[in-house]
Amino acid sequence: MMWSVWWVWIVAGFALGVLEVLAPGFIFLGFAAGALATGVLIGFGIPDDSLPLLLFIFAVLSVLAWLGMRQIFGVRSGKKRAWDKDIND
């Protein structure tokens, strides 16, 4: 039962963090935070070794992490930046 070992979730969180560095855009950062938080919860002793429960906890924590980062870092506005003067002027 590899999914019930806390360090597996921590390693998965760090791997997703490295993947985020290679593919920037805050795509994998919520998943990385969710995996790290799941690993910490397992380390503190979630009593159930059920894979569906752990995946549900991971999903909820990932969504909460994504929403939290969205509140902290804000939403990109889709506007293009207009330059009024040239750097050589």
Residue frames relative to the residue before (quaternion, step in Angstrom):
aa qw qx qy qz dx dy dz
M 1.0000 0.0000 0.0000 0.0000 0.00 0.00 0.00
M 0.1133 -0.8509 0.5126 0.0197 3.49 0.39 1.29
W 0.6509 0.5473 -0.3278 0.4114 3.61 1.01 -0.69
S 0.6749 0.4881 -0.3097 0.4586 3.61 1.15 -0.32
V 0.5401 0.5833 -0.4113 0.4460 3.60 1.27 0.22
W 0.4879 -0.7177 0.4157 0.2720 3.57 -0.69 1.11
W 0.6869 0.5045 -0.3112 0.4204 3.61 0.87 -0.85
V 0.5551 0.5863 -0.4055 0.4285 3.61 1.16 -0.38
W 0.6642 0.4874 -0.2974 0.4826 3.58 1.00 -0.83
I 0.6329 0.5219 -0.3369 0.4622 3.59 1.03 -0.73
V 0.6532 0.4962 -0.3082 0.4817 3.60 0.94 -0.86
A 0.6383 0.5136 -0.3273 0.4707 3.60 1.00 -0.79
G 0.6363 0.5273 -0.3278 0.4579 3.59 1.02 -0.74
F 0.6708 0.4735 -0.2987 0.4864 3.58 0.96 -0.84
A 0.6266 0.5260 -0.3414 0.4628 3.60 1.03 -0.70
L 0.6555 0.4862 -0.3105 0.4874 3.59 1.00 -0.76
G 0.6127 0.5377 -0.3443 0.4658 3.59 1.12 -0.59
V 0.6420 0.4958 -0.3142 0.4932 3.58 1.02 -0.77
L 0.6329 0.5247 -0.3227 0.4690 3.57 1.02 -0.78
E 0.6184 0.5369 -0.3378 0.4639 3.59 1.10 -0.67
V 0.6358 0.5153 -0.3330 0.4683 3.59 1.03 -0.71
L 0.6923 0.4714 -0.2779 0.4703 3.58 1.02 -0.77
A 0.7710 0.1830 -0.1080 0.6003 3.60 1.16 -0.57
P 0.1056 -0.8538 0.5056 0.0651 3.60 0.40 1.19
G 0.4642 0.6632 -0.5072 0.2957 3.51 -1.25 0.46
F 0.4664 -0.7006 0.4194 0.3402 3.58 1.27 0.30
I 0.3116 0.7542 -0.5148 0.2628 3.58 0.98 0.83
F 0.8056 0.2855 -0.1265 0.5034 3.57 0.77 -1.04
L 0.4798 0.7047 -0.4298 0.2975 3.60 1.21 -0.19
G 0.6432 0.5080 -0.3239 0.4727 3.61 1.01 -0.71
F 0.6461 0.5045 -0.3141 0.4790 3.56 1.03 -0.78
A 0.6320 0.5295 -0.3314 0.4587 3.59 1.04 -0.78
A 0.6698 0.4845 -0.2987 0.4769 3.57 0.92 -0.88
G 0.6392 0.5256 -0.3216 0.4601 3.59 1.03 -0.74
A 0.6601 0.4959 -0.3051 0.4746 3.58 1.00 -0.81
L 0.6450 0.5091 -0.3233 0.4694 3.58 0.98 -0.80
A 0.6717 0.4882 -0.3020 0.4683 3.59 0.92 -0.88
T 0.6246 0.5212 -0.3392 0.4724 3.60 1.04 -0.69
G 0.6424 0.5192 -0.3172 0.4659 3.58 0.99 -0.79
V 0.6457 0.5052 -0.3194 0.4752 3.58 1.01 -0.78
L 0.6564 0.5053 -0.3162 0.4624 3.60 0.95 -0.83
I 0.6446 0.4965 -0.3240 0.4827 3.58 0.99 -0.76
G 0.6326 0.5415 -0.3221 0.4504 3.56 1.05 -0.77
F 0.6950 0.4434 -0.2659 0.4997 3.57 1.11 -0.68
G 0.6397 -0.6185 0.2864 0.3552 3.56 1.27 0.08
I 0.0929 0.7445 -0.6480 0.1314 3.59 0.50 1.11
P 0.4075 -0.7792 0.4168 0.2302 3.59 -0.53 1.11
D 0.6913 0.4917 -0.2872 0.4448 3.61 1.11 -0.47
D 0.2516 -0.7725 0.5666 0.1375 3.60 -0.95 0.90
S 0.3657 0.7585 -0.4650 0.2735 3.56 1.23 0.42
L 0.4510 -0.6995 0.4880 0.2628 3.59 -0.78 1.02
P 0.6556 0.4990 -0.3502 0.4456 3.67 0.82 -0.77
L 0.6439 0.5089 -0.3308 0.4658 3.61 1.00 -0.73
L 0.6673 0.4952 -0.3085 0.4630 3.59 0.91 -0.84
L 0.6492 0.5001 -0.3205 0.4751 3.59 1.02 -0.73
F 0.6221 0.5233 -0.3357 0.4760 3.58 1.09 -0.67
I 0.6471 0.5041 -0.3128 0.4788 3.59 0.94 -0.87
F 0.6411 0.5198 -0.3154 0.4683 3.58 0.98 -0.86
A 0.6669 0.5013 -0.3066 0.4581 3.59 0.90 -0.88
V 0.6683 0.4945 -0.3056 0.4642 3.59 0.88 -0.90
L 0.6800 0.4824 -0.2944 0.4671 3.58 0.89 -0.89
S 0.6294 0.5303 -0.3362 0.4579 3.60 1.07 -0.68
V 0.6567 0.4923 -0.3109 0.4793 3.58 0.97 -0.84
L 0.6518 0.5056 -0.3202 0.4658 3.59 0.95 -0.82
A 0.6450 0.5052 -0.3213 0.4749 3.59 1.00 -0.77
W 0.6503 0.5112 -0.3178 0.4635 3.58 0.96 -0.81
L 0.6666 0.4876 -0.3036 0.4750 3.59 0.94 -0.86
G 0.6402 0.5218 -0.3255 0.4603 3.58 1.02 -0.73
M 0.6690 0.4801 -0.3018 0.4805 3.58 0.95 -0.83
R 0.6148 0.5382 -0.3479 0.4597 3.57 1.09 -0.64
Q 0.6524 0.4936 -0.3134 0.4821 3.59 1.05 -0.73
I 0.6836 0.4878 -0.2906 0.4585 3.59 0.96 -0.83
F 0.7934 0.3321 -0.1626 0.4835 3.58 0.74 -1.05
G 0.4644 -0.7038 0.4299 0.3228 3.59 1.22 -0.27
V 0.5056 -0.6225 0.5133 0.3056 3.48 -1.40 0.14
R 0.4541 -0.6703 0.5085 0.2930 3.55 -0.95 0.81
S 0.3766 -0.7669 0.4825 0.1931 3.50 -0.86 0.93
G 0.4980 -0.6924 0.4569 0.2525 3.71 0.73 0.15
K 0.5314 0.6088 -0.4268 0.4060 3.62 1.20 -0.05
K 0.3625 -0.6885 0.5795 0.2425 3.50 -1.19 0.58
R 0.4538 -0.6881 0.4929 0.2786 3.53 -1.02 0.75
A 0.2255 -0.7687 0.5879 0.1123 3.56 -0.87 0.99
W 0.2488 -0.7629 0.5815 0.1338 3.56 -0.82 1.04
D 0.2812 -0.7889 0.5289 0.1374 3.57 -0.78 1.07
K 0.7999 0.1307 -0.0783 0.5804 3.58 1.08 -0.52
D 0.4998 -0.6548 0.4954 0.2757 3.50 -1.23 0.60
I 0.5678 -0.6115 0.4342 0.3393 3.57 -1.12 0.66
N 0.6771 0.5040 -0.2856 0.4538 3.60 1.15 -0.54
D 0.5310 0.6458 -0.4136 0.3604 3.61 1.21 -0.10
